[in-house]
Amino acid sequence: MLKRLGISLATAGFALGLAAIANAGPIDVLIGDKDNYGGIPGCSDTGTCVWPGPGASGSGYDGRSAAEAAALNGAQITDVYSALFPGFGPNGTQAADVILAFTGTLTSATLTVAMGDFQCSTFGATLATINGTATSFCFNDGFQVTTIRSFVLTAAELAAANLAHQVVLHIDHNNNSDFIAFDWFELTGNAVIPEPSTLALLGVALVGLGMLRRKSA
């Protein structure tokens, strides 16, 4: 029995070793679409954008698709102006979560955001966190100015994201009067993803080990 148990342990160890053999490769998760803020003529993600809304400074603009307007993952705050300012845009809240779900374990990641019209020093700071860690979101780009920014996730942010299996950018527009806009959010990086066949072999080995342990008892 001990011999059989030893063989079973060796089999389980072999399967565990195989579990470490996994696919490592790039990931790319996009929230929103890269359509220049809903297809505004002459608008660019890195340049300028004249917001065509009926309100002050072009506020009240809504260029979302039906799917974006109904989304709960952050797409609902893209292609509008202002993104998080009730009364000056279509969204009724001043805070939102951009949720970028992924498979596997992130080893590195960058969150890239296409944003416009940030005027922090004039109208106040928009606050942000990435998986609970505060991230500076105070920018002075200027009226109708658009740009793309990238945020490299820290070790703490990666660890929190791997526990949740998603990167969450929380944006809080409370306590400021800045009209802001977003075109898209994108998570890129590298992740380790176990192969399904490896996981199946590991499961079979562990079940067999459990049965032998019960027999030996």
ZADO-1210 file (C-alpha; in nm, 4 decimals, padded with zeros to 6 digits):
<atoms>
<atom x="00.0000" y="00.0000" z="00.0000" code="MET" pos="1"/>
<atom x="00.2839" y="00.2387" z="00.0837" code="LEU" pos="2"/>
<atom x="00.4393" y="00.1600" z="-00.2506" code="LYS" pos="3"/>
<atom x="00.1150" y="00.2382" z="-00.4289" code="ARG" pos="4"/>
<atom x="00.0782" y="00.5540" z="-00.2224" code="LEU" pos="5"/>
<atom x="00.4305" y="00.6526" z="-00.3159" code="GLY" pos="6"/>
<atom x="00.3519" y="00.6032" z="-00.6836" code="ILE" pos="7"/>
<atom x="00.0372" y="00.8100" z="-00.6423" code="SER" pos="8"/>
<atom x="00.2297" y="01.0885" z="-00.4743" code="LEU" pos="9"/>
<atom x="00.4805" y="01.0814" z="-00.7556" code="ALA" pos="10"/>
<atom x="00.1956" y="01.0983" z="-01.0075" code="THR" pos="11"/>
<atom x="00.0443" y="01.3937" z="-00.8283" code="ALA" pos="12"/>
<atom x="00.3823" y="01.5626" z="-00.8183" code="GLY" pos="13"/>
<atom x="00.4218" y="01.5045" z="-01.1907" code="PHE" pos="14"/>
<atom x="00.0781" y="01.6563" z="-01.2549" code="ALA" pos="15"/>
<atom x="00.1594" y="01.9542" z="-01.0378" code="LEU" pos="16"/>
<atom x="00.4735" y="02.0008" z="-01.2398" code="GLY" pos="17"/>
<atom x="00.2701" y="01.9916" z="-01.5580" code="LEU" pos="18"/>
<atom x="00.0335" y="02.2511" z="-01.4118" code="ALA" pos="19"/>
<atom x="00.3248" y="02.4896" z="-01.4012" code="ALA" pos="20"/>
<atom x="00.3586" y="02.4430" z="-01.7778" code="ILE" pos="21"/>
<atom x="00.1123" y="02.6957" z="-01.9089" code="ALA" pos="22"/>
<atom x="00.0549" y="02.9272" z="-02.1979" code="ASN" pos="23"/>
<atom x="00.2220" y="03.2628" z="-02.1433" code="ALA" pos="24"/>
<atom x="00.1252" y="03.5321" z="-02.3855" code="GLY" pos="25"/>
<atom x="-00.0144" y="03.8784" z="-02.4467" code="PRO" pos="26"/>
<atom x="-00.3606" y="03.9949" z="-02.3454" code="ILE" pos="27"/>
<atom x="-00.5679" y="04.2793" z="-02.4857" code="ASP" pos="28"/>
<atom x="-00.8992" y="04.3869" z="-02.3317" code="VAL" pos="29"/>
<atom x="-01.0824" y="04.6893" z="-02.4769" code="LEU" pos="30"/>
<atom x="-01.3718" y="04.8795" z="-02.3207" code="ILE" pos="31"/>
<atom x="-01.5478" y="05.1152" z="-02.5619" code="GLY" pos="32"/>
<atom x="-01.4439" y="05.1512" z="-02.9237" code="ASP" pos="33"/>
<atom x="-01.1784" y="05.3498" z="-03.1009" code="LYS" pos="34"/>
<atom x="-01.4125" y="05.5687" z="-03.3010" code="ASP" pos="35"/>
<atom x="-01.2945" y="05.9186" z="-03.2045" code="ASN" pos="36"/>
<atom x="-01.5565" y="05.9812" z="-02.9366" code="TYR" pos="37"/>
<atom x="-01.8498" y="05.8450" z="-03.1315" code="GLY" pos="38"/>
<atom x="-01.7437" y="05.9604" z="-03.4761" code="GLY" pos="39"/>
<atom x="-01.7307" y="06.3379" z="-03.4222" code="ILE" pos="40"/>
<atom x="-01.6061" y="06.4964" z="-03.7483" code="PRO" pos="41"/>
<atom x="-01.2498" y="06.6232" z="-03.7160" code="GLY" pos="42"/>
<atom x="-01.2113" y="06.4690" z="-03.3689" code="CYS" pos="43"/>
<atom x="-00.8897" y="06.2871" z="-03.2804" code="SER" pos="44"/>
<atom x="-00.7740" y="06.0853" z="-02.9790" code="ASP" pos="45"/>
<atom x="-00.4524" y="06.2870" z="-02.9769" code="THR" pos="46"/>
<atom x="-00.5299" y="06.6421" z="-03.0742" code="GLY" pos="47"/>
<atom x="-00.8576" y="06.8266" z="-03.0386" code="THR" pos="48"/>
<atom x="-01.2277" y="06.7511" z="-03.0315" code="CYS" pos="49"/>
<atom x="-01.5078" y="07.0052" z="-03.0633" code="VAL" pos="50"/>
<atom x="-01.7920" y="06.8603" z="-02.8569" code="TRP" pos="51"/>
<atom x="-02.1214" y="06.8941" z="-03.0494" code="PRO" pos="52"/>
<atom x="-02.3645" y="06.8803" z="-02.7567" code="GLY" pos="53"/>
<atom x="-02.6460" y="07.1325" z="-02.7130" code="PRO" pos="54"/>
<atom x="-02.5328" y="07.2528" z="-02.3706" code="GLY" pos="55"/>
<atom x="-02.2607" y="07.4825" z="-02.2407" code="ALA" pos="56"/>
<atom x="-01.9238" y="07.4265" z="-02.4116" code="SER" pos="57"/>
<atom x="-02.0814" y="07.1440" z="-02.6148" code="GLY" pos="58"/>
<atom x="-02.1903" y="06.9458" z="-02.3099" code="SER" pos="59"/>
<atom x="-02.4860" y="06.7101" z="-02.3280" code="GLY" pos="60"/>
<atom x="-02.3293" y="06.5220" z="-02.6176" code="TYR" pos="61"/>
<atom x="-02.4125" y="06.1495" z="-02.6486" code="ASP" pos="62"/>
<atom x="-02.2429" y="05.9572" z="-02.9290" code="GLY" pos="63"/>
<atom x="-02.2755" y="05.6109" z="-02.7733" code="ARG" pos="64"/>
<atom x="-02.4104" y="05.3025" z="-02.9418" code="SER" pos="65"/>
<atom x="-02.7085" y="05.1320" z="-02.7781" code="ALA" pos="66"/>
<atom x="-02.4751" y="04.8666" z="-02.6342" code="ALA" pos="67"/>
<atom x="-02.2445" y="05.1284" z="-02.4841" code="GLU" pos="68"/>
<atom x="-02.5336" y="05.3199" z="-02.3296" code="ALA" pos="69"/>
<atom x="-02.6622" y="05.0000" z="-02.1651" code="ALA" pos="70"/>
<atom x="-02.3210" y="04.8786" z="-02.0478" code="ALA" pos="71"/>
<atom x="-02.2135" y="04.8437" z="-01.6863" code="LEU" pos="72"/>
<atom x="-01.8420" y="04.7783" z="-01.7448" code="ASN" pos="73"/>
<atom x="-01.7395" y="05.1380" z="-01.8127" code="GLY" pos="74"/>
<atom x="-01.8374" y="05.1629" z="-02.1794" code="ALA" pos="75"/>
<atom x="-02.1323" y="05.3752" z="-02.0655" code="GLN" pos="76"/>
<atom x="-01.8978" y="05.6666" z="-01.9877" code="ILE" pos="77"/>
<atom x="-01.7299" y="05.6630" z="-02.3296" code="THR" pos="78"/>
<atom x="-01.8337" y="05.8753" z="-02.6297" code="ASP" pos="79"/>
<atom x="-02.0177" y="06.1334" z="-02.4161" code="VAL" pos="80"/>
<atom x="-01.9470" y="06.4832" z="-02.2876" code="TYR" pos="81"/>
<atom x="-01.9413" y="06.5290" z="-02.0006" code="SER" pos="82"/>
<atom x="-01.8799" y="06.1696" z="-01.8930" code="ALA" pos="83"/>
<atom x="-01.9656" y="06.1949" z="-01.5226" code="LEU" pos="84"/>
<atom x="-02.1596" y="06.5126" z="-01.4611" code="PHE" pos="85"/>
<atom x="-02.5384" y="06.4800" z="-01.4199" code="PRO" pos="86"/>
<atom x="-02.7133" y="06.7611" z="-01.6028" code="GLY" pos="87"/>
<atom x="-02.4194" y="06.8125" z="-01.8407" code="PHE" pos="88"/>
<atom x="-02.4119" y="06.4623" z="-01.9873" code="GLY" pos="89"/>
<atom x="-02.6333" y="06.1545" z="-02.0165" code="PRO" pos="90"/>
<atom x="-02.4971" y="05.9652" z="-01.7158" code="ASN" pos="91"/>
<atom x="-02.6735" y="06.0154" z="-01.3854" code="GLY" pos="92"/>
<atom x="-02.3800" y="05.9441" z="-01.1536" code="THR" pos="93"/>
<atom x="-02.0512" y="06.1129" z="-01.0699" code="GLN" pos="94"/>
<atom x="-01.8567" y="05.7879" z="-01.0246" code="ALA" pos="95"/>
<atom x="-01.8067" y="05.4764" z="-01.2337" code="ALA" pos="96"/>
<atom x="-01.6004" y="05.1582" z="-01.2513" code="ASP" pos="97"/>
<atom x="-01.4222" y="05.0537" z="-01.5675" code="VAL" pos="98"/>
<atom x="-01.3994" y="04.6746" z="-01.5380" code="ILE" pos="99"/>
<atom x="-01.1473" y="04.4915" z="-01.7552" code="LEU" pos="100"/>
<atom x="-01.1805" y="04.1170" z="-01.6920" code="ALA" pos="101"/>
<atom x="-00.9054" y="03.8756" z="-01.7978" code="PHE" pos="102"/>
<atom x="-00.8130" y="03.5066" z="-01.7824" code="THR" pos="103"/>
<atom x="-00.5028" y="03.3699" z="-01.6137" code="GLY" pos="104"/>
<atom x="-00.2434" y="03.5457" z="-01.4008" code="THR" pos="105"/>
<atom x="-00.1097" y="03.8852" z="-01.5035" code="LEU" pos="106"/>
<atom x="00.2678" y="03.9158" z="-01.4961" code="THR" pos="107"/>
<atom x="00.2675" y="04.2689" z="-01.6352" code="SER" pos="108"/>
<atom x="-00.0030" y="04.5081" z="-01.7465" code="ALA" pos="109"/>
<atom x="-00.0649" y="04.8589" z="-01.8719" code="THR" pos="110"/>
<atom x="-00.3946" y="05.0443" z="-01.8647" code="LEU" pos="111"/>
<atom x="-00.4281" y="05.2942" z="-02.1501" code="THR" pos="112"/>
<atom x="-00.6980" y="05.5620" z="-02.1539" code="VAL" pos="113"/>
<atom x="-00.8103" y="05.7951" z="-02.4331" code="ALA" pos="114"/>
<atom x="-00.9337" y="06.1063" z="-02.2530" code="MET" pos="115"/>
<atom x="-01.0295" y="06.4621" z="-02.3307" code="GLY" pos="116"/>
<atom x="-01.0867" y="06.8074" z="-02.1886" code="ASP" pos="117"/>
<atom x="-00.9222" y="06.7612" z="-01.8472" code="PHE" pos="118"/>
<atom x="-00.8674" y="07.0969" z="-01.6730" code="GLN" pos="119"/>
<atom x="-00.7813" y="06.9967" z="-01.3197" code="CYS" pos="120"/>
<atom x="-00.6281" y="07.3199" z="-01.1935" code="SER" pos="121"/>
<atom x="-00.9254" y="07.5257" z="-01.3103" code="THR" pos="122"/>
<atom x="-01.2211" y="07.3053" z="-01.2179" code="PHE" pos="123"/>
<atom x="-01.0892" y="07.0564" z="-00.9617" code="GLY" pos="124"/>
<atom x="-00.9396" y="06.7096" z="-00.9587" code="ALA" pos="125"/>
<atom x="-01.1056" y="06.3904" z="-01.0735" code="THR" pos="126"/>
<atom x="-01.0009" y="06.1083" z="-00.8406" code="LEU" pos="127"/>
<atom x="-00.9129" y="05.7550" z="-00.9464" code="ALA" pos="128"/>
<atom x="-00.7980" y="05.4203" z="-00.8098" code="THR" pos="129"/>
<atom x="-00.6736" y="05.1042" z="-00.9800" code="ILE" pos="130"/>
<atom x="-00.7902" y="04.8027" z="-00.7802" code="ASN" pos="131"/>
<atom x="-00.8008" y="05.0152" z="-00.4675" code="GLY" pos="132"/>
<atom x="-00.4671" y="05.1952" z="-00.5119" code="THR" pos="133"/>
<atom x="-00.4926" y="05.5719" z="-00.5591" code="ALA" pos="134"/>
<atom x="-00.3797" y="05.6910" z="-00.9028" code="THR" pos="135"/>
<atom x="-00.3182" y="06.0524" z="-01.0020" code="SER" pos="136"/>
<atom x="-00.5893" y="06.1694" z="-01.2413" code="PHE" pos="137"/>
<atom x="-00.5278" y="06.5441" z="-01.2221" code="CYS" pos="138"/>
<atom x="-00.4381" y="06.6665" z="-01.5719" code="PHE" pos="139"/>
<atom x="-00.4292" y="07.0112" z="-01.7303" code="ASN" pos="140"/>
<atom x="-00.4766" y="06.9379" z="-02.0983" code="ASP" pos="141"/>
<atom x="-00.7145" y="07.2227" z="-02.1763" code="GLY" pos="142"/>
<atom x="-01.0538" y="07.2767" z="-02.3336" code="PHE" pos="143"/>
<atom x="-01.1221" y="07.0469" z="-02.6310" code="GLN" pos="144"/>
<atom x="-00.7758" y="06.8882" z="-02.6030" code="VAL" pos="145"/>
<atom x="-00.7590" y="06.5082" z="-02.6266" code="THR" pos="146"/>
<atom x="-00.4757" y="06.2734" z="-02.5394" code="THR" pos="147"/>
<atom x="-00.3889" y="05.9110" z="-02.4638" code="ILE" pos="148"/>
<atom x="-00.2299" y="05.8174" z="-02.1312" code="ARG" pos="149"/>
<atom x="-00.0866" y="05.4890" z="-02.0077" code="SER" pos="150"/>
<atom x="-00.0677" y="05.3650" z="-01.6494" code="PHE" pos="151"/>
<atom x="00.1721" y="05.0778" z="-01.5776" code="VAL" pos="152"/>
<atom x="00.0299" y="04.8605" z="-01.3007" code="LEU" pos="153"/>
<atom x="00.2435" y="04.8336" z="-00.9888" code="THR" pos="154"/>
<atom x="00.3178" y="04.5055" z="-00.8100" code="ALA" pos="155"/>
<atom x="00.0416" y="04.5799" z="-00.5592" code="ALA" pos="156"/>
<atom x="-00.2094" y="04.6585" z="-00.8351" code="GLU" pos="157"/>
<atom x="-00.1154" y="04.3398" z="-01.0228" code="LEU" pos="158"/>
<atom x="-00.1597" y="04.1311" z="-00.7073" code="ALA" pos="159"/>
<atom x="-00.5018" y="04.2813" z="-00.6373" code="ALA" pos="160"/>
<atom x="-00.6071" y="04.2390" z="-01.0006" code="ALA" pos="161"/>
<atom x="-00.5040" y="03.8725" z="-01.0024" code="ASN" pos="162"/>
<atom x="-00.7101" y="03.8058" z="-00.6909" code="LEU" pos="163"/>
<atom x="-01.0150" y="03.9639" z="-00.8548" code="ALA" pos="164"/>
<atom x="-00.9413" y="03.8388" z="-01.2107" code="HIS" pos="165"/>
<atom x="-01.0081" y="04.1888" z="-01.3339" code="GLN" pos="166"/>
<atom x="-00.8507" y="04.5316" z="-01.3435" code="VAL" pos="167"/>
<atom x="-01.0899" y="04.7909" z="-01.2045" code="VAL" pos="168"/>
<atom x="-01.0374" y="05.1610" z="-01.2686" code="LEU" pos="169"/>
<atom x="-01.2640" y="05.3542" z="-01.0333" code="HIS" pos="170"/>
<atom x="-01.3246" y="05.7149" z="-01.1417" code="ILE" pos="171"/>
<atom x="-01.4736" y="05.9641" z="-00.8948" code="ASP" pos="172"/>
<atom x="-01.5864" y="06.3004" z="-01.0337" code="HIS" pos="173"/>
<atom x="-01.7475" y="06.4199" z="-00.7083" code="ASN" pos="174"/>
<atom x="-01.6439" y="06.7575" z="-00.5673" code="ASN" pos="175"/>
<atom x="-01.5266" y="06.9075" z="-00.8970" code="ASN" pos="176"/>
<atom x="-01.6890" y="07.0768" z="-01.1954" code="SER" pos="177"/>
<atom x="-01.4587" y="06.9614" z="-01.4737" code="ASP" pos="178"/>
<atom x="-01.6259" y="06.8524" z="-01.7980" code="PHE" pos="179"/>
<atom x="-01.4350" y="06.5398" z="-01.9069" code="ILE" pos="180"/>
<atom x="-01.4634" y="06.2770" z="-02.1798" code="ALA" pos="181"/>
<atom x="-01.3349" y="05.9281" z="-02.2602" code="PHE" pos="182"/>
<atom x="-01.3154" y="05.7437" z="-02.5921" code="ASP" pos="183"/>
<atom x="-01.1877" y="05.4031" z="-02.4758" code="TRP" pos="184"/>
<atom x="-00.9996" y="05.2077" z="-02.2084" code="PHE" pos="185"/>
<atom x="-00.7581" y="04.9252" z="-02.2929" code="GLU" pos="186"/>
<atom x="-00.5698" y="04.6701" z="-02.0823" code="LEU" pos="187"/>
<atom x="-00.2603" y="04.5201" z="-02.2427" code="THR" pos="188"/>
<atom x="00.0164" y="04.3061" z="-02.0968" code="GLY" pos="189"/>
<atom x="00.1160" y="03.9467" z="-02.0395" code="ASN" pos="190"/>
<atom x="-00.0589" y="03.6659" z="-01.8553" code="ALA" pos="191"/>
<atom x="00.0069" y="03.3003" z="-01.7737" code="VAL" pos="192"/>
<atom x="-00.2896" y="03.0791" z="-01.8625" code="ILE" pos="193"/>
<atom x="-00.2882" y="02.7057" z="-01.7610" code="PRO" pos="194"/>
<atom x="-00.3751" y="02.4707" z="-02.0455" code="GLU" pos="195"/>
<atom x="-00.7102" y="02.2879" z="-02.0005" code="PRO" pos="196"/>
<atom x="-00.5490" y="01.9452" z="-02.0566" code="SER" pos="197"/>
<atom x="-00.2961" y="02.0153" z="-01.7850" code="THR" pos="198"/>
<atom x="-00.5679" y="02.1124" z="-01.5393" code="LEU" pos="199"/>
<atom x="-00.7619" y="01.7950" z="-01.6228" code="ALA" pos="200"/>
<atom x="-00.4573" y="01.5754" z="-01.5600" code="LEU" pos="201"/>
<atom x="-00.3965" y="01.7494" z="-01.2302" code="LEU" pos="202"/>
<atom x="-00.7563" y="01.6873" z="-01.1255" code="GLY" pos="203"/>
<atom x="-00.7388" y="01.3152" z="-01.2107" code="VAL" pos="204"/>
<atom x="-00.4146" y="01.2733" z="-01.0168" code="ALA" pos="205"/>
<atom x="-00.5514" y="01.4483" z="-00.7097" code="LEU" pos="206"/>
<atom x="-00.8718" y="01.2406" z="-00.7155" code="VAL" pos="207"/>
<atom x="-00.6666" y="00.9215" z="-00.7361" code="GLY" pos="208"/>
<atom x="-00.4479" y="01.0332" z="-00.4491" code="LEU" pos="209"/>
<atom x="-00.7553" y="01.0989" z="-00.2358" code="GLY" pos="210"/>
<atom x="-00.8959" y="00.7521" z="-00.3041" code="MET" pos="211"/>
<atom x="-00.5710" y="00.5795" z="-00.2101" code="LEU" pos="212"/>
<atom x="-00.5473" y="00.7793" z="00.1098" code="ARG" pos="213"/>
<atom x="-00.8978" y="00.6658" z="00.2088" code="ARG" pos="214"/>
<atom x="-00.8071" y="00.3008" z="00.1365" code="LYS" pos="215"/>
<atom x="-00.4868" y="00.3210" z="00.3395" code="SER" pos="216"/>
<atom x="-00.6840" y="00.4676" z="00.6301" code="ALA" pos="217"/>
</atoms>
